Amino acid sequence: MNLLDFLLKHDLQGTTEDERKEEKVVVEEGMKEVSREYLQTNKWNCKEFKVVYSNGDIFEGETDKETGMKDGWGLYLYANGEKYEGFF
């Protein structure tokens, strides 16, 4: 299941912040981060990283300052060639 299918299946409106954090963990469960490369600090003062996962997926975009998880605008490239660009 790709990220878009997951988000369509799980309506995240009306959930608490803690519940939303748990939902993000489900999306990333089973994947391990292989590398994380700092790209830049954008004009909104958000740090952007390139993250490579053990299954071959790649994320390039904004991350949360405290948790390091995907948060904000980004591009997610799936190992199978599909991609998602938008908000995380």
Buried (B, 14 or more C-beta within 10 A) or exposed (E): EBBEEEBEEEEEEEEEEEEEEEBBEEBBEEEEEEEEEEEEEEEEEBBBBBBBBEEEBBBBBBBBEEEEBBBBBBBBBBEEEEEBEEEB
